[in-house]
Amino acid sequence: MRSTSRRNEHQLGSVSNRTLGNRIEMRFVVPLLFTLILLANQTRAMGGTIPAGYYTGYDLSFSVKVVNEGSSKIDLTSNALTDPVTFLFLNNTSQTVILTSSSHKVAATIDEEENPVGIFQVDTNLGQGQILVLEANFRALTRLTSTRRFEWIPPLEYPSSGLVRDIPGELVKRYCISAGPWRINDADPSWSSVRELALKLAGNETNALKAVFRLIEWVGENIKYPSSRKDRILFPNETLTALEGDSDEQANLIISLCRTVGIPAHLQCGYTHYPSREEKWSRYDGHISFQLDRMRRHAWAMVYIPPWGWLPVDMTIGYSKEEPLQAIQAAAAQSLGTVISNNYFVKDYVSEVNRDGEQLRRTAVRIEQRASMKPIGISSEYQASDAATLTTVLLIGFGAIILTVYVIARSRTRNRLRAQLQKA
């Protein structure tokens, strides 16, 4: 039942962080407030309750139907796509997730990447013509952390950044290795291209945030999002060759570049709430189909930048060509509507999914995956009265006008700032 997420230098150090913060907040607070107002209206209708200390809540539902259309029994554990295992989600300072119900008893454990997972207590042999349906339902509560308020301590600006050499050695040893899909020491010429690109982009830069910015900027300007879905997940060297990749493929390229220059990085996956989105698609000649309701599977890189620690780098939801550091500031992981499911540190999940997908294509097994993410409300601590809501809407309209004028004025100085940056 467990599934892998498939799909998605800002300014000189001499430019004040206040300006950076204003530019980021003005761009994103407007749609965020509109979303919260709409969610608040839904909350009144649903009557949802959120415990104190949390901001929003969601009910997530997952179901997997496995059908054996063949003439012999199959071992469900022989393929990760049929293995009766589900992520139990991470619980940390930004979220609390609990399993509220399931179709079968679930035994909690930890996988090889230290992610909490649940094993459905079912017969793992599925006979000819048999059908197995697994269901798991979760309640997720998210917190309004300091970074979600754009409160970076110290401010997220270049003078505040530590140096690459300031990164703890134990993190470099664990998260800069050639492992999993991040084969940065592979002798293949395509991997040599990844290493050469990383070293060229980072150059002699010692400021950790500036070095990461250079990697973000190049990937954002050169790697495109694919126009259609494909069955096979690309490795980072293949993403570089193809110059295209979805969320985890671009994230894996960022991770490979970071690890090459001594900056710790790993992959993080989760689900992001999309209020009016419903998706249906299939893979491996229809052997597995997906239906997502009001949610999107997503993945992003987690990069260690001192003194802030682990920061998300999101190349498909957060990144903006005009403001590359929005890949951090506006990453999906910073959103109250994102629930984190798991991390990948060293596991080669890419090879596993590609192998098991091709194996599934050659069998008589069909899988139907369904998932939904329903908002249950906003904490009463943050709900606005009707009068306050109207005032907020008026302020947003006025702010949008100011934003338009501001962006026009600031765009005239962008080229000058970039030129100064290149000289710095």
C-alpha positions in Angstrom: 0.0 0.0 0.0 2.9 2.3 0.6 3.6 4.5 -2.4 6.4 6.8 -3.5 5.8 10.4 -4.2 6.1 10.8 -8.0 4.9 13.7 -9.3 6.9 18.4 -7.9 20.7 34.2 -4.8 17.7 36.1 -4.2 19.5 39.3 -3.3 22.9 40.5 -2.3 24.0 40.3 1.3 24.1 44.1 1.2 20.3 44.2 0.5 18.3 44.1 3.7 16.4 41.0 4.8 13.4 43.3 5.4 13.2 43.9 1.6 13.6 40.1 1.0 10.8 39.3 3.5 8.5 41.9 2.1 8.9 40.6 -1.5 8.3 37.0 -0.4 5.4 37.8 1.9 3.6 40.1 -0.5 3.6 37.5 -3.2 2.3 34.6 -1.0 0.3 36.1 1.9 -2.4 37.2 -0.5 -3.3 33.7 -1.8 -2.7 32.2 1.6 -5.2 34.5 3.3 -7.8 33.9 0.6 -7.3 30.1 1.1 -7.7 30.5 4.9 -10.8 32.6 4.5 -12.4 29.9 2.2 -11.3 27.2 4.7 -12.7 29.1 7.6 -16.1 29.3 5.7 -15.9 25.5 5.2 -15.1 25.0 8.9 -18.2 26.9 10.0 -20.3 24.6 7.7 -18.5 21.4 8.9 -18.3 22.3 12.5 -14.8 20.7 12.8 -12.8 21.1 16.0 -9.1 21.5 16.2 -7.2 21.0 19.5 -5.4 24.0 21.0 -1.9 24.6 19.7 -2.7 23.5 16.1 -3.8 25.6 13.2 -5.5 23.3 10.6 -6.7 19.7 10.5 -7.3 17.2 7.7 -8.7 13.7 7.4 -6.7 11.6 5.0 -8.1 8.3 3.6 -6.2 5.7 1.6 -7.4 2.5 0.0 -5.7 -0.1 -2.2 -7.5 -2.8 -4.1 -5.4 -5.7 -5.3 -6.9 -8.1 -7.8 -5.3 -11.4 -8.8 -6.6 -12.1 -12.3 -4.0 -14.9 -12.9 -4.1 -18.7 -12.6 -1.8 -19.0 -9.6 -1.4 -17.4 -6.2 1.0 -14.5 -5.7 3.1 -13.4 -2.7 2.1 -9.8 -2.0 5.4 -9.1 -0.2 7.4 -9.9 -3.4 6.6 -6.5 -4.9 6.6 -3.1 -3.1 3.6 -2.1 -5.1 1.5 -4.9 -3.6 3.2 -5.2 -0.2 0.5 -4.6 2.5 2.4 -1.8 4.2 1.4 1.8 4.8 3.3 4.9 5.9 2.1 6.0 9.4 3.4 9.5 8.8 6.0 11.5 10.7 5.2 13.3 13.9 7.3 16.4 14.6 7.1 20.0 15.6 5.1 20.9 12.5 2.4 18.1 12.5 0.8 15.3 14.5 -0.8 12.4 12.6 -2.7 9.5 14.1 -4.3 6.4 12.5 -8.0 6.7 13.2 -9.2 3.5 11.6 -8.2 0.7 9.2 -9.7 -2.2 7.4 -7.4 -4.7 9.1 -5.2 -4.7 12.2 -2.0 -2.7 11.6 1.2 -3.5 13.4 3.4 -0.4 13.8 7.1 -0.6 13.1 10.1 1.4 11.7 11.5 0.9 8.2 15.1 0.9 7.1 15.0 4.7 6.8 13.5 5.2 10.3 10.1 6.1 9.0 7.1 4.9 11.0 5.2 2.3 8.9 2.3 -0.1 9.5 2.0 -3.7 8.4 -1.5 -4.9 7.6 -2.1 -8.2 9.4 -3.4 -10.1 6.4 -2.6 -13.3 4.5 0.2 -12.3 2.1 -0.7 -15.0 -0.4 -3.5 -13.9 -2.8 -5.1 -16.8 -4.6 -6.4 -17.0 -8.1 -9.3 -14.7 -8.6 -9.0 -13.3 -5.1 -9.4 -9.6 -4.2 -7.8 -7.8 -1.2 -8.9 -4.3 -0.2 -6.8 -2.4 2.4 -7.9 0.9 3.9 -6.3 3.3 6.3 -7.7 6.6 7.6 -5.7 9.3 9.4 -6.3 12.6 11.3 -3.5 15.1 10.6 -3.1 18.3 12.6 -0.6 21.0 11.5 1.0 23.8 13.5 1.8 27.4 12.6 5.6 27.2 13.0 7.9 30.2 13.0 9.1 29.6 9.4 5.5 29.5 8.2 5.2 33.0 9.6 8.4 34.0 7.7 10.2 34.4 11.1 13.7 33.3 10.4 16.1 33.4 13.3 18.6 34.7 12.3 17.1 36.4 9.2 17.3 34.2 6.0 20.0 36.3 4.3 23.5 35.8 3.1 25.4 37.6 5.9 23.6 35.4 8.4 24.5 32.2 6.6 27.3 29.9 8.0 30.1 28.6 5.9 30.2 25.2 4.2 33.0 24.3 6.6 30.7 25.1 9.5 28.5 22.0 8.7 29.0 19.3 11.4 31.2 16.5 10.2 28.8 13.8 11.2 26.1 15.2 8.9 28.6 15.4 6.0 29.6 11.8 6.7 26.0 10.6 6.7 24.3 12.8 4.1 27.0 13.5 1.5 27.7 9.9 0.6 27.1 8.2 -2.7 24.1 6.1 -1.9 20.6 5.2 -3.1 19.6 7.1 -6.3 22.4 9.7 -5.5 25.3 7.8 -7.1 27.6 10.8 -7.0 30.8 8.7 -7.2 29.6 6.5 -10.0 32.1 6.2 -12.9 29.5 6.5 -15.6 30.2 9.6 -17.8 26.7 10.9 -17.1 27.4 11.0 -13.4 30.7 12.7 -14.1 28.6 15.4 -15.7 26.6 15.8 -12.5 29.8 16.2 -10.4 31.3 18.6 -12.9 28.2 20.8 -12.9 28.1 20.9 -9.1 31.7 21.9 -8.8 31.4 24.5 -11.5 28.3 26.1 -10.0 29.6 26.1 -6.4 33.0 27.3 -7.5 35.0 28.7 -4.6 31.9 29.9 -2.8 32.2 29.3 1.0 28.9 30.8 2.0 26.5 27.9 2.4 23.3 29.7 1.4 24.9 31.3 -1.6 26.3 27.9 -2.7 22.8 26.4 -2.5 21.3 29.3 -4.3 23.5 28.7 -7.3 22.4 25.1 -7.5 18.7 26.1 -7.2 19.0 28.8 -9.8 20.6 26.5 -12.4 18.2 23.7 -11.9 15.2 26.1 -12.0 16.4 27.7 -15.2 17.4 24.5 -17.0 15.2 21.6 -15.8 11.6 21.7 -17.1 8.6 19.9 -15.7 7.5 17.1 -18.0 4.5 17.6 -20.2 3.2 14.1 -19.5 3.5 11.3 -17.0 5.8 8.4 -17.5 6.2 5.0 -15.9 9.8 5.1 -15.1 11.4 7.4 -12.5 14.6 9.1 -13.7 17.9 9.0 -11.8 19.5 12.4 -11.2 22.0 11.9 -14.0 19.2 11.0 -16.4 17.3 14.1 -15.3 20.3 16.2 -16.1 20.6 14.6 -19.6 16.9 14.9 -20.4 16.7 18.4 -18.9 13.3 17.6 -17.4 11.9 16.0 -14.3 9.0 16.0 -11.9 9.1 16.9 -8.2 11.2 14.1 -6.8 13.4 13.9 -9.9 14.3 17.6 -9.7 14.7 17.2 -5.9 17.1 14.2 -6.4 19.2 16.3 -8.8 19.4 19.1 -6.2 20.4 16.5 -3.6 23.1 15.0 -5.8 24.6 18.5 -6.5 24.5 19.4 -2.8 26.1 16.1 -1.7 28.9 16.6 -4.3 30.0 19.9 -2.9 29.7 18.8 0.8 26.3 20.1 1.7 24.1 17.4 3.4 20.8 16.7 1.7 18.1 14.0 1.5 14.6 13.5 0.1 11.3 14.2 1.9 7.8 13.2 0.6 4.3 14.1 1.6 0.8 15.1 0.5 -0.4 18.6 -0.2 -4.0 19.7 0.0 -5.6 21.0 -3.3 -9.2 22.1 -2.6 -10.7 21.6 -6.1 -8.3 19.0 -7.5 -9.1 15.5 -8.6 -6.7 13.4 -10.6 -7.0 10.0 -12.3 -4.3 8.2 -14.2 -2.7 4.8 -14.7 0.7 3.2 -15.2 2.3 0.1 -16.5 -0.3 -0.6 -19.2 -3.1 -0.1 -16.7 -1.9 -2.6 -14.1 -2.0 0.2 -11.5 -4.5 3.1 -11.4 -4.6 6.1 -9.2 -7.4 8.5 -8.1 -6.5 11.4 -5.8 -9.2 13.7 -4.4 -8.2 17.2 -3.1 -4.6 16.2 -2.7 -1.3 15.8 -4.6 1.7 13.6 -4.0 4.8 15.6 -3.7 8.5 15.5 -2.9 11.3 18.0 -2.1 14.9 18.1 -1.0 15.9 18.8 2.6 19.2 20.6 2.7 21.3 21.5 5.7 22.3 25.2 5.8 23.9 26.6 8.9 22.8 28.2 11.2 19.2 27.4 10.3 19.6 23.6 10.0 17.4 21.5 7.7 15.5 23.6 5.1 13.2 22.4 2.3 14.2 23.1 -1.3 11.1 22.7 -3.5 11.8 23.1 -7.2 8.3 22.5 -8.5 5.9 24.3 -6.1 8.1 26.9 -4.4 10.7 27.9 -7.0 10.3 31.1 -9.0 12.7 32.3 -11.7 12.3 35.9 -10.5 13.0 34.9 -6.8 14.9 31.6 -6.7 15.1 31.4 -2.9 11.3 31.0 -2.9 12.2 27.4 -3.4 12.9 27.6 0.3 10.6 30.3 1.5 7.5 29.0 -0.4 8.2 25.3 -0.4 5.2 23.0 0.0 6.7 21.8 3.3 6.2 25.3 4.7 2.5 25.2 4.0 -0.2 24.4 6.5 -1.8 22.2 3.9 1.1 19.8 3.6 1.4 16.6 5.6 4.9 14.9 5.6 4.9 11.1 5.1 8.5 9.9 5.0 12.2 10.5 4.3 14.7 8.8 2.1 18.3 9.0 3.2 20.1 6.1 1.5 17.5 3.8 0.1 17.4 3.3 -3.7 13.7 3.7 -4.0 14.1 4.7 -7.6 15.5 1.3 -8.7 12.9 -0.5 -6.5 9.9 1.3 -8.0 11.2 0.9 -11.6 11.9 -2.8 -11.1 8.6 -3.6 -9.4 6.6 -1.6 -11.9 8.1 -3.5 -14.8 7.5 -6.8 -12.9 3.9 -5.8 -12.3 3.4 -5.1 -16.0 4.2 -8.7 -16.7 1.7 -10.2 -14.3 -2.0 -10.6 -14.1 -2.3 -8.4 -11.1 -4.2 -5.1 -11.1 -4.0 -2.5 -8.4 -6.4 0.4 -7.7 -5.1 3.2 -5.4 -7.5 5.9 -4.0 -6.7 8.7 -1.7 -8.4 11.8 -0.4 -7.5 14.8 1.9 -10.5 16.5 3.5 -10.1 19.7 5.6 -11.8 19.4 8.9 -11.3 23.0 10.1 -9.2 25.8 11.5 -8.5 26.1 15.2 -10.9 28.5 17.0 -7.9 30.4 18.1 -7.4 31.6 14.6 -10.9 31.8 13.2 -12.1 35.3 12.3 -15.5 36.8 12.8 -17.6 37.7 9.7 -16.7 41.4 10.2 -13.0 40.6 10.5 -13.3 38.4 7.4 -14.8 41.3 5.4 -12.1 43.6 6.6 -9.4 41.1 5.6 -10.8 40.8 2.1 -10.8 44.6 1.7 -7.2 44.8 2.9 -6.2 42.0 0.6 -7.7 43.9 -2.4 -5.8 47.1 -1.4 -2.6 45.1 -0.9 -2.9 43.5 -4.4 -2.9 47.0 -5.9 0.2 47.9 -3.9 1.8 44.7 -4.8 1.4 45.4 -8.6 3.0 48.8 -8.3 5.8 47.4 -6.1 6.6 44.6 -8.5 6.8 46.9 -11.5 9.2 49.2 -9.6 11.4 46.5 -8.3 11.7 44.7 -11.7 13.7 47.6 -13.0 16.4 46.9 -10.4 16.6 43.1 -10.7 19.2 43.0 -13.5 21.4 45.5 -11.5 21.2 43.3 -8.4 22.1 40.2 -10.4 25.1 41.9 -11.9 26.3 43.0 -8.5 25.8 39.4 -7.2 28.1 38.0 -10.0 30.8 40.5 -8.9 30.5 39.6 -5.2 
